[in-house]
Amino acid sequence: MAKENSEMNHIKKNRELVYGIAITADVLDYLVVGLIPVAGDVIDAAAIAALAYLTDSAAYAAGVIELIPIPMLDLIPTFTLTTIALDKGWVK
């Protein structure tokens, strides 16, 4: 129970920063996806590391799905959706 509360406090304490990073990473990934594919992967890796560090949650490992070279998969706002799910307590 204490660990659950501490995870929730991490997302609440850093809410603006976490949402800012998630939204920025998704928008940059969307804008860069067709121009420079490797840059999109670098953005994804940096976002996964930063968001996992700030929230102490492994849920951002779902962002690795964007590294799979499947057309249109990069257009899913993975980081924003994961942040919302963590904020609402749907995932841990």
N, CA and C atoms as an extended XYZ file, in Angstrom:
276
Properties=species:S:1:pos:R:3:atomname:S:1:resname:S:1:resid:I:1 pbc="F F F"
N         0.822       -1.196        0.000 N   MET     1
C         0.000        0.000        0.000 CA  MET     1
C         0.867        1.262        0.000 C   MET     1
N         1.948        1.247        0.797 N   ALA     2
C         2.820        2.417        0.859 CA  ALA     2
C         3.513        2.647       -0.477 C   ALA     2
N         3.925        1.551       -1.158 N   LYS     3
C         4.578        1.688       -2.455 CA  LYS     3
C         3.598        2.263       -3.474 C   LYS     3
N         2.336        1.829       -3.423 N   GLU     4
C         1.320        2.342       -4.336 CA  GLU     4
C         1.145        3.845       -4.131 C   GLU     4
N         1.091        4.283       -2.886 N   ASN     5
C         0.951        5.709       -2.605 CA  ASN     5
C         2.174        6.487       -3.055 C   ASN     5
N         3.372        5.913       -2.915 N   SER     6
C         4.569        6.630       -3.327 CA  SER     6
C         4.609        6.778       -4.847 C   SER     6
N         4.156        5.760       -5.599 N   GLU     7
C         4.099        5.877       -7.059 CA  GLU     7
C         3.103        6.949       -7.474 C   GLU     7
N         1.973        6.987       -6.811 N   MET     8
C         0.981        7.993       -7.133 CA  MET     8
C         1.510        9.381       -6.800 C   MET     8
N         2.293        9.513       -5.714 N   ASN     9
C         2.856       10.795       -5.360 CA  ASN     9
C         3.877       11.257       -6.389 C   ASN     9
N         4.637       10.320       -6.978 N   HIS    10
C         5.612       10.688       -8.006 CA  HIS    10
C         4.909       11.342       -9.194 C   HIS    10
N         3.847       10.741       -9.670 N   ILE    11
C         3.157       11.303      -10.831 CA  ILE    11
C         2.491       12.624      -10.464 C   ILE    11
N         1.970       12.744       -9.257 N   LYS    12
C         1.318       13.985       -8.842 CA  LYS    12
C         2.336       15.088       -8.597 C   LYS    12
N         3.486       14.725       -8.012 N   LYS    13
C         4.499       15.726       -7.704 CA  LYS    13
C         5.106       16.309       -8.978 C   LYS    13
N         5.282       15.477       -9.983 N   ASN    14
C         5.908       15.901      -11.238 CA  ASN    14
C         4.908       15.975      -12.385 C   ASN    14
N         3.634       16.129      -12.078 N   ARG    15
C         2.578       16.022      -13.092 CA  ARG    15
C         2.837       16.907      -14.308 C   ARG    15
N         3.092       18.179      -14.096 N   GLU    16
C         3.266       19.097      -15.237 CA  GLU    16
C         4.479       18.708      -16.076 C   GLU    16
N         5.573       18.364      -15.401 N   LEU    17
C         6.781       17.978      -16.121 CA  LEU    17
C         6.576       16.684      -16.900 C   LEU    17
N         5.951       15.701      -16.262 N   VAL    18
C         5.724       14.411      -16.914 CA  VAL    18
C         4.800       14.569      -18.119 C   VAL    18
N         3.687       15.283      -17.942 N   TYR    19
C         2.786       15.515      -19.082 CA  TYR    19
C         3.487       16.321      -20.174 C   TYR    19
N         4.282       17.305      -19.786 N   GLY    20
C         5.000       18.112      -20.774 CA  GLY    20
C         5.956       17.281      -21.608 C   GLY    20
N         6.716       16.416      -20.949 N   ILE    21
C         7.647       15.547      -21.676 CA  ILE    21
C         6.891       14.578      -22.569 C   ILE    21
N         5.825       13.975      -22.045 N   ALA    22
C         5.059       12.987      -22.819 CA  ALA    22
C         4.437       13.620      -24.067 C   ALA    22
N         3.800       14.751      -23.893 N   ILE    23
C         3.142       15.412      -25.030 CA  ILE    23
C         4.176       15.901      -26.034 C   ILE    23
N         5.272       16.495      -25.539 N   THR    24
C         6.326       16.972      -26.435 CA  THR    24
C         6.937       15.817      -27.222 C   THR    24
N         7.199       14.697      -26.550 N   ALA    25
C         7.781       13.538      -27.244 CA  ALA    25
C         6.836       13.012      -28.317 C   ALA    25
N         5.533       12.946      -28.005 N   ASP    26
C         4.576       12.459      -28.999 CA  ASP    26
C         4.453       13.415      -30.180 C   ASP    26
N         4.431       14.717      -29.915 N   VAL    27
C         4.321       15.695      -31.006 CA  VAL    27
C         5.585       15.682      -31.859 C   VAL    27
N         6.753       15.672      -31.215 N   LEU    28
C         8.004       15.617      -31.980 CA  LEU    28
C         8.096       14.329      -32.793 C   LEU    28
N         7.679       13.241      -32.192 N   ASP    29
C         7.700       11.966      -32.901 CA  ASP    29
C         6.774       12.019      -34.114 C   ASP    29
N         5.631       12.653      -33.969 N   TYR    30
C         4.676       12.782      -35.064 CA  TYR    30
C         5.247       13.662      -36.179 C   TYR    30
N         5.909       14.749      -35.799 N   LEU    31
C         6.450       15.671      -36.803 CA  LEU    31
C         7.693       15.110      -37.492 C   LEU    31
N         8.494       14.347      -36.769 N   VAL    32
C         9.767       13.856      -37.289 CA  VAL    32
C         9.626       12.506      -37.988 C   VAL    32
N         8.521       11.807      -37.733 N   VAL    33
C         8.377       10.423      -38.187 CA  VAL    33
C         8.668       10.235      -39.675 C   VAL    33
N         8.247       11.131      -40.518 N   GLY    34
C         8.469       10.968      -41.952 CA  GLY    34
C         9.767       11.565      -42.440 C   GLY    34
N        10.334       12.456      -41.657 N   LEU    35
C        11.527       13.162      -42.104 CA  LEU    35
C        12.820       12.400      -41.812 C   LEU    35
N        13.039       12.099      -40.552 N   ILE    36
C        14.277       11.442      -40.143 CA  ILE    36
C        13.912       10.295      -39.197 C   ILE    36
N        13.772        9.077      -39.707 N   PRO    37
C        13.335        7.953      -38.861 CA  PRO    37
C        14.213        7.706      -37.637 C   PRO    37
N        15.514        7.838      -37.760 N   VAL    38
C        16.404        7.593      -36.626 CA  VAL    38
C        16.183        8.628      -35.528 C   VAL    38
N        15.903        9.867      -35.906 N   ALA    39
C        15.653       10.914      -34.911 CA  ALA    39
C        14.409       10.582      -34.090 C   ALA    39
N        13.412       10.012      -34.717 N   GLY    40
C        12.216        9.597      -33.994 CA  GLY    40
C        12.519        8.527      -32.965 C   GLY    40
N        13.418        7.606      -33.314 N   ASP    41
C        13.815        6.558      -32.372 CA  ASP    41
C        14.605        7.131      -31.201 C   ASP    41
N        15.432        8.128      -31.472 N   VAL    42
C        16.198        8.783      -30.402 CA  VAL    42
C        15.244        9.509      -29.453 C   VAL    42
N        14.250       10.189      -30.005 N   ILE    43
C        13.241       10.868      -29.192 CA  ILE    43
C        12.498        9.853      -28.320 C   ILE    43
N        12.127        8.725      -28.913 N   ASP    44
C        11.422        7.677      -28.161 CA  ASP    44
C        12.269        7.154      -27.007 C   ASP    44
N        13.532        6.855      -27.279 N   ALA    45
C        14.413        6.308      -26.241 CA  ALA    45
C        14.627        7.317      -25.112 C   ALA    45
N        14.825        8.579      -25.469 N   ALA    46
C        15.021        9.617      -24.444 CA  ALA    46
C        13.752        9.805      -23.610 C   ALA    46
N        12.600        9.771      -24.256 N   ALA    47
C        11.335        9.933      -23.537 CA  ALA    47
C        11.086        8.761      -22.596 C   ALA    47
N        11.367        7.546      -23.048 N   ILE    48
C        11.191        6.364      -22.194 CA  ILE    48
C        12.058        6.497      -20.946 C   ILE    48
N        13.324        6.867      -21.138 N   ALA    49
C        14.247        6.986      -20.002 CA  ALA    49
C        13.812        8.090      -19.041 C   ALA    49
N        13.484        9.250      -19.571 N   ALA    50
C        13.116       10.384      -18.712 CA  ALA    50
C        11.817       10.121      -17.954 C   ALA    50
N        10.822        9.609      -18.636 N   LEU    51
C         9.525        9.384      -17.994 CA  LEU    51
C         9.591        8.247      -16.977 C   LEU    51
N        10.327        7.195      -17.293 N   ALA    52
C        10.473        6.095      -16.332 CA  ALA    52
C        11.222        6.570      -15.094 C   ALA    52
N        12.226        7.415      -15.277 N   TYR    53
C        12.986        7.950      -14.142 CA  TYR    53
C        12.119        8.860      -13.271 C   TYR    53
N        11.363        9.746      -13.889 N   LEU    54
C        10.546       10.700      -13.131 CA  LEU    54
C         9.400       10.049      -12.381 C   LEU    54
N         8.838        8.990      -12.931 N   THR    55
C         7.665        8.375      -12.316 CA  THR    55
C         7.973        7.087      -11.564 C   THR    55
N         9.199        6.586      -11.675 N   ASP    56
C         9.575        5.293      -11.075 CA  ASP    56
C         8.621        4.189      -11.506 C   ASP    56
N         8.216        4.223      -12.771 N   SER    57
C         7.276        3.241      -13.285 CA  SER    57
C         7.844        2.575      -14.535 C   SER    57
N         7.651        1.283      -14.619 N   ALA    58
C         8.088        0.541      -15.796 CA  ALA    58
C         7.034        0.581      -16.905 C   ALA    58
N         5.928        1.246      -16.668 N   ALA    59
C         4.847        1.300      -17.661 CA  ALA    59
C         5.304        1.950      -18.965 C   ALA    59
N         6.302        2.807      -18.901 N   TYR    60
C         6.768        3.474      -20.121 CA  TYR    60
C         7.540        2.537      -21.042 C   TYR    60
N         7.810        1.326      -20.583 N   ALA    61
C         8.429        0.331      -21.461 CA  ALA    61
C         7.516        0.044      -22.655 C   ALA    61
N         6.227        0.360      -22.522 N   ALA    62
C         5.302        0.219      -23.651 CA  ALA    62
C         5.717        1.108      -24.816 C   ALA    62
N         6.491        2.149      -24.537 N   GLY    63
C         6.971        3.038      -25.597 CA  GLY    63
C         7.930        2.356      -26.551 C   GLY    63
N         8.476        1.234      -26.149 N   VAL    64
C         9.387        0.483      -27.020 CA  VAL    64
C         8.655        0.012      -28.271 C   VAL    64
N         7.350       -0.127      -28.183 N   ILE    65
C         6.559       -0.554      -29.345 CA  ILE    65
C         6.731        0.412      -30.513 C   ILE    65
N         7.045        1.678      -30.208 N   GLU    66
C         7.241        2.648      -31.282 CA  GLU    66
C         8.545        2.420      -32.035 C   GLU    66
N         9.435        1.652      -31.480 N   LEU    67
C        10.707        1.382      -32.148 CA  LEU    67
C        10.583        0.283      -33.194 C   LEU    67
N         9.466       -0.446      -33.193 N   ILE    68
C         9.233       -1.498      -34.179 CA  ILE    68
C         8.882       -0.835      -35.519 C   ILE    68
N         9.564       -1.211      -36.587 N   PRO    69
C         9.348       -0.544      -37.873 CA  PRO    69
C         8.053       -0.978      -38.586 C   PRO    69
N         6.928       -0.630      -38.021 N   ILE    70
C         5.628       -0.901      -38.637 CA  ILE    70
C         5.022        0.445      -39.019 C   ILE    70
N         4.619        0.609      -40.269 N   PRO    71
C         4.057        1.891      -40.698 CA  PRO    71
C         2.879        2.317      -39.826 C   PRO    71
N         2.822        3.578      -39.537 N   MET    72
C         1.746        4.240      -38.796 CA  MET    72
C         1.768        3.941      -37.287 C   MET    72
N         2.633        3.065      -36.811 N   LEU    73
C         2.687        2.754      -35.384 CA  LEU    73
C         3.238        3.936      -34.589 C   LEU    73
N         4.106        4.721      -35.216 N   ASP    74
C         4.666        5.897      -34.550 CA  ASP    74
C         3.633        6.995      -34.314 C   ASP    74
N         2.505        6.909      -34.971 N   LEU    75
C         1.497        7.965      -34.843 CA  LEU    75
C         0.612        7.811      -33.606 C   LEU    75
N         0.728        6.682      -32.914 N   ILE    76
C        -0.035        6.472      -31.680 CA  ILE    76
C         0.641        7.267      -30.567 C   ILE    76
N        -0.078        8.120      -29.850 N   PRO    77
C         0.535        8.921      -28.775 CA  PRO    77
C         0.787        8.076      -27.519 C   PRO    77
N         1.717        7.151      -27.632 N   THR    78
C         1.990        6.168      -26.583 CA  THR    78
C         2.338        6.807      -25.244 C   THR    78
N         3.201        7.808      -25.256 N   PHE    79
C         3.657        8.401      -24.003 CA  PHE    79
C         2.540        9.164      -23.299 C   PHE    79
N         1.738        9.884      -24.052 N   THR    80
C         0.624       10.620      -23.456 CA  THR    80
C        -0.417        9.661      -22.897 C   THR    80
N        -0.735        8.615      -23.632 N   LEU    81
C        -1.713        7.637      -23.150 CA  LEU    81
C        -1.209        6.911      -21.907 C   LEU    81
N         0.077        6.579      -21.877 N   THR    82
C         0.641        5.918      -20.701 CA  THR    82
C         0.623        6.847      -19.493 C   THR    82
N         0.920        8.122      -19.700 N   THR    83
C         0.899        9.090      -18.607 CA  THR    83
C        -0.505        9.247      -18.048 C   THR    83
N        -1.495        9.306      -18.917 N   ILE    84
C        -2.887        9.404      -18.455 CA  ILE    84
C        -3.264        8.162      -17.665 C   ILE    84
N        -2.885        6.992      -18.167 N   ALA    85
C        -3.204        5.739      -17.471 CA  ALA    85
C        -2.545        5.684      -16.092 C   ALA    85
N        -1.307        6.144      -15.990 N   LEU    86
C        -0.635        6.182      -14.689 CA  LEU    86
C        -1.293        7.192      -13.757 C   LEU    86
N        -1.629        8.345      -14.293 N   ASP    87
C        -2.237        9.408      -13.491 CA  ASP    87
C        -3.592        8.972      -12.936 C   ASP    87
N        -4.349        8.237      -13.727 N   LYS    88
C        -5.665        7.766      -13.292 CA  LYS    88
C        -5.589        6.507      -12.415 C   LYS    88
N        -4.407        5.893      -12.361 N   GLY    89
C        -4.235        4.696      -11.552 CA  GLY    89
C        -4.650        3.418      -12.265 C   GLY    89
N        -4.790        3.480      -13.587 N   TRP    90
C        -5.192        2.294      -14.357 CA  TRP    90
C        -4.051        1.302      -14.483 C   TRP    90
N        -2.806        1.800      -14.486 N   VAL    91
C        -1.628        0.934      -14.510 CA  VAL    91
C        -0.670        1.402      -13.412 C   VAL    91
N         0.293        0.552      -13.103 N   LYS    92
C         1.237        0.921      -12.036 CA  LYS    92
C         2.642        0.938      -12.547 C   LYS    92
